[in-house]
Amino acid sequence: MRRLWFLLTFGLIGTAILLALGTWQVQRLTWKQDLLGNIEAQIGADPVALSDALEPQFRRYAPVAITGKFDPGHIRMLASRKTTGAAYRIIRPFETLAGRRILIDTGWQPVGVEVAEPPREEMDLIGNLDNPIEADGFTPAPDIEKNIWFARDVPAMADHLGTDPILVVLRDGPQSDLGVTPWPVDTAGISNDHLQYAITWFSLAAIWAGMTFYFLWRPRAKKG
């Protein structure tokens, strides 16, 4: 009898823990969906001046409108697109009318295509502030000689091109052709696996409860 009580207690506690983990993931799913909705609303909002998006604090994803000229130089960052495969993000220095030099992620182009020089005339751009955390301990160091980078490391790119560590990702291409296709900011890269985790925990809870019932039922079945 003690063995049966132990199995019942152990089974109920295990099932309760797994159900609690599943419920927690459902709550996390709701939180993540609200977060993604807020980010998407911010990404698509009306653009503001760059200074308004930087002060009093940096507002990631804030849409900004800037006017100025591209400076010589660029960075090629190796990336991958689902529909086209390997591609390069082309990141250029840009000087605003206020004299601030920043980074512009102008978009992507296929590997093997020569990077065109940007127009030197003054132009208006609309994009979103971003500070992607892509570099980690496993990211290779950039190949400076071949101008191939493997992550958007904003401080390192800014130091290389002599700009402030501020990155704006173009939302739409300007009227002047930059030789690239815009790759605007979106929420596709933000993971949201909480539904799968919830299903996993609830499934384990059902299995745990089923195994508990089986081990409680088996001695009685043998006696019968």
Sequence and secondary structure as in RCSB ss.txt:
>XXXX:A:sequence
MRRLWFLLTFGLIGTAILLALGTWQVQRLTWKQDLLGNIEAQIGADPVALSDALEPQFRRYAPVAITGKFDPGHI
RMLASRKTTGAAYRIIRPFETLAGRRILIDTGWQPVGVEVAEPPREEMDLIGNLDNPIEADGFTPAPDIEKNIWF
ARDVPAMADHLGTDPILVVLRDGPQSDLGVTPWPVDTAGISNDHLQYAITWFSLAAIWAGMTFYFLWRPRAKKG
>XXXX:A:secstr
 HHHHHHHHHHHHHHHHHHHHHHHHHHHHHHHHHHHHHHHHHHTS  EEHHHHHSSS  TT EEEEEEEE S  E
EEEEEETTTEEEEEEEEEEEETTS EEEEEEEEEETT        S EEEEEEEE      TTS   BTTTTEES
S  HHHHHHHHT  S EEEESS  SS  SSB     STTS   HHHHHHHHHHHHHHHHHHHHHHHHHHHHHH 
